[in-house]
Amino acid sequence: MDDHGRPMARIAGFLGRHFLALLFASYAAAALWPGPGLGMRSLTLGRVGVGPIRTEASLPFLMLACLLFNAGLNVRLSQLGGLVRRPRMLGTGLAANVFFPIVFILAVSWWMTWWHNLDETQNLLVGLALIASMPIAGSSTAWSQNADGDMPLSLGLVLGSTFLSPLLTPMALHAVGFVAIGDYGEDLHELASGHTGSFLAIGVLAPSVLGILVGRALGPHRVGAIKPHLKVINSLVLLALNYSNAAISLPQAIAHPDLDFLTVTLAVVTSLCVLAFVVGWVIARVLGAGRDQRIALMFALGMNNNGTGLVLASMALADHPAVMVPIIFYNMVQHLVAGAAGALIQRSARASAANEPITAAPASPAPVDAHPSRVLADRLHRTQPVQG
């Protein structure tokens, strides 16, 4: 890497190591100083699109498109060739990503019939509907790679859910709309029938495809050279996007805290996230998948593109700002759960390596005064799996 790239790589590394803390800070800033975030939302280029497929190009919309374009730049279509010959895992993962959250939400709608506040229940259901209907998060590939997951499967799940989102997202919204009540159900059906398809086609699918095409034209070497810059841009844009979207709902939540609603929302979204991780692992295991595919499917099912959900909610459901609270909570929880899952996977890998006979390579002769525990530690170090 040249001298110009090293500082950017250090900045990218810093942002990556402290991203979760910075994410919490962006939400705190939105709660305490929402003005700039709300001002960002008022900036727009007007309606964009072709024919009837049009949507409002606000600044949050453009920031989301930037993230998806940058994600597309890093896609290597050559890695997906093997999925064509073994599509079962890809198809099962995409189906589970749609149907499991819907089943969970239906169960929550039945369980919440005892809740004392009908509006809170409906806000929670609509927020869960937006979480469930979003494509798989691109960040799931990074978590999967760090845990030695199957990268072609991980990329295939992200791309498949993104390309199918104009069809799958309305289906999920309609499904929850049938159990939502009054204005909330009408909003979900209206969202599914009208604005959502255009928003996803222009704001999600188009920038993703454009990024893939530009990345293919530039080639891996050129894209690799600018990767530190892309990481910095992605981190800053994502923090700004979360700040802007949270500025709509968090100030009200802080000014008039409804502790029972916040508590039950956190409990429900945490349960959804943890169960989604578990379901991904169990489904892959039932299908006889290897450890790497289990990891890829686990992270894919547990992590959704909540930036898209927040932008869509802020544009189409501004009259119900509380629906963004479940999305904000899930965005934080999914990274915490992903971090915990990654740590458990690495601990399991180290334990497996420690229990295996050390026969991979002849050990260097130990000094005569070396302690036996140091000799064993040195041998184990050489047998550790390389982390991405």
N, C-alpha and C positions, 0 to 999 in steps of 0.2 A: 504494500500500500504506500502511496506517495505521501509527502509531507503534508499536503493539503488534506488528505483523507484521514490522517491519524487523529487530529482534534475532533473531527466529526464522529469518528468511531468511538472515541472516549465519551463524547456527549451521548451518543446512542446507547453505549453501555450503561452510563449513569441513569438515563431515563428508563432503560429496561429493568435495572436492578431495583429502582425505587418507584416503579410505575404505580403499584397498588397504593402506596402512600400518597402519591401525587393525585391519583384518582379520588381518594377520600378528601384530599385538600380542595379539589375542584368542586366537589359537592358541598363542602363547607363554605366555600366562597359563594356558590350559588345561593345558599340559604341566607348568608349574611349580607352579601352585596350583589343583589340580582340585577341591578340597573344595566350594567354593560351587557350582560347576557341577554336581557330582553331587547336591548338596542340592536344586538347582532341579528335577532330574529326579524327585525323590521327591514333589514337590507335585502333587496330582491332584484333580480333581473327581469321580473315579469314571468309570464307563462311561456314555457318552452315545450317543444314536441312537434309531432307531425300529425296533421289531421285531427282525429278525435283523441289521439293518445297525447295528452298534454297535462302538465302539472306546473305548480308554482316553483320557480327556481330561487328559493330563499337561500340565505347564506348557510344555514345548517344543511339544507339539501345539497349544496355545492360541496360542503366539507365531507359529507357522506360519500358523494360521488368520487371525491379525491381519494379517500381511503380505499374504496373498491377498485379504482383504477390502479393504485399502487400495488394492491394485492394481486391484481391480474398480471402485473409486470413480472412477478416472481413465479408464475405458474409455468411448469415445464410439461407440455402435453405429452412428451415422450414417456414421462413417468406413468401415464395413465393407460398405456397400451395393454398391460397385463389384466386390467379390469374388464376388458372386452371379452377375454377368454374365461373369466370367472366372475360373472355379474351377480351371482346370488348374494354375496355379502353386501355389495353396493345397494342392490334393490331392497334387501331386508333392512339395511340401515336407514335408507330414505323413508321407507314405510313406517318404521318405528319412530323416526323423528317427527312424523306427522301424527300418528295415531296414539302413541303413548301419552303425550301431553293432553290430548283431547279427553282421553279416558280419565286422566288425573283431574282435569277441570270439572268434568261431570260429577266425579266423586266429591270434589270440594263444594260444588253447587248444592248437592244433597246434604252434605255435612253442615254447611253454613245456613241451612234453613232455621236453625235455632238461634242464629246471631241476632242481637237486639236491634241492629240498625240496618235496614234494607239497602240504603244508599251505599254504605260501606261494603256490603256484600257484593253489590253490583259493580262498584269501582274495582274491587279485587278481581272479579270474574273477567271484566273487560281488560284489565291489565294483564291477567294471565293469558287471555286470548291473543293479545298482541305478542306476548313472549312466545307462545306456542306456534304462532303462524309465521314467525320470522325464519329466514334461512339459517343454516349452521354458520357459526362465527368463523371467520378466517383465522382468528387467533388459536382455534383448536388445533390447527396444523402445527403451530409452534410448540404448543404443549405436547402434542403427540411426538414430534421430532425429538424433543428433549428427553422423552421417556422411551426412546427407541421403538416407536410405533411404526406401523406400515404406512409409509408416506403416500404411495399411490392411492391406497384406499382412503386415507385422510383427505387428500386433495380431491379425489373423486366425489366424496360425500359433500364437501363444501361447494364444489362446482355444480354438482347435480341438484342440490337444494336451491342454489342460486338461480340456475337456469329454469327450474320448475316452479319458482316462487310465484310468478304471475298466475299459475294454476292452483298451486297448493295453498297459498296464503288465503285467498278468498274462501276456499273450502273450509279451512280451519275457523275462519271468522264466522262463516254461516253456521257451522256446527255449534259454536258457543252462543251465537245469537239466538238460537232456538231455546236455550235455557235462561238467557238473560231476560230481564223484565222491563217493560215500558220503554222509556227513551233509550235506555242502554242497549236493549236488543235491537231497536230500530237503527241506532247508530252503527252497530256492528254489521247489520245487513246492508245498510247504505254504504258503509266503508268497503265491504266485500264486493258490492255490485258496481261501484263506480270508481272512486278515486284510487283505490289501492292498485288495480291492475296497471294504470298509467304510471303511478308513482314507482312501482317496482320495475316496470319495463324501462323507464327513462333513468331512474335514480339508482337502480341496483344492477339490472342486467346489462344495460348499454355500457356503463363505465367498466364493468368487469370484462366484458368481451373486448372492448377497446384496449384495455390494459394488456390482455393476453396477446392481442394482435401486435401491439407496439413492442411488447417484450420479445415476441418471436422475431420481429424485424430487427431489433437492436442486437439480439443474441445474448447468451448467458454471460459472456465476458463483460460487455458494456453494462448490463444490468447489475452484475456483481460489483463493478467499480463504483456505482452510485448507491449501492445498498445502504451504507451508513447514512447517507443523506435521506434516503427514503424512510429509514427507521426513525430518524429525528422528526421528519415531517409528519409521519403517521402518529407518533406519540403526542406531538403538540396539537395536531388537528383533532385527535381523539379526545384529548383533555378539554380543548375549547368547545368541542361539540357536546360533551357531557355537561360542561358548565352551562352552556346556553340552554340546553333542554331542561336541565334541572332547575333553572331560574324560574320556570313557570310554576312549579308545584312546591318546591322545598321551603321557600319563604313562608308560605301559608302553613305548612306543616310545623315549622319552628315557632311561628307567631301564635298559633292555636294548636298546640300539640294534642293529638288524639291518641293517647298511649295504647289504648286497647286495639285500635285499628292498626297502628304501626306494629304492635307486637304480633297480632295474628297474621298480618301481611308478611312479616319477616319469617314467621314460623312456616307459613304455607310455601313461600317461594324457596326457602331452604330445603323443605321436604321435596319439592318438585325437582330441584337441582340435584340433590343427593340421590334420589330415586332414579333420575335419568342417567346418571353415571353408572349406577348399579345395573340398571336394565341393559345399558349398552354392553357391559362386561358379560352379563348372563346370557344375552342373546348370542353373542359371538361364541361363547363357550358351548352353548347348546348346539350350535351349528358346526362344532368341531374346529373352530378357527384357532390358529396359533396365537401365542402371546402377543406378537406385534399387531395382529389384526384386532385382538380384544382391546388393546390400548387405543388404537385409532378409533374404533367404534364407540368406546367409552367417552372419550373427549368430545367426539362429534355430537353425541346425543345430549351431553350435558351442557354444551355451550352454544348459545344462540346469538344472532347478530342484533343485540339490543339497541345499538346505535340507530339502526333502521327503524326499530319499533318506537324509539323515543321521538325521532323526527316525524314519523307518520302520526303518532298520537298528538304531538304538539301542533301539527298542521290540521288534522281532521277532528280532534276531540278536545279542542282548547276549552270548551265549555265544561269539561269534566277533568280538571287538572289532577285530581287525586288518582286517576288511572295510571299516571306516570310513576307513582310511588312503587308499585310492585315491579315495574320494569327497572327502575333505579336500584332497588334492592337486589333483584336478580343479577344485574350487571356486576355488582360488587361481590355477591355470594359466589357466582360461578368461578371467579378467579381465585377466591379463597379455597373453594372445593377442589379446583384444578390443582392448586399448589399442594394441598394435602394429598390428593391422589398421586401426584408426581413424586412426592416424598415417600409415600408408601411403596410405590413401584421401585424406586431406587433402593430403598431399604431391603425389599424382597430380593432384588438382584444381588445386592451385596451378601445377603444371607445365603443365597443359592451358591454364589461363588465360594463362600467360606466353607460350605459343606461338601463341595466337589473335591475329588482327589486332585492334587496339584501336580499334573503331569504334562501340562501344555508345553513347557520348555525347561531345559535343564537349568537348575538354579546355579548362580555364581557361588563359588566357595565362600563361606562366611569366615570372617576373621575368627581366630581361635578364642578371642575373648568376647565374642558377640553373645548377647543373651538370647536364649531360644525364642522368646516372644518377638524379638526384633527380626530374627530370621523368618519366622512365620509371617509377620507383617509385610516384609519385603516381598515374599513370594505372592501373597494375596494381592499386593499392589499391582503386580504384573498381570494378574488375571482379571482385573476389574474391567467391565464393559465400558467402552468409550461413550460418554454422554454427548448428545448433540448440542 
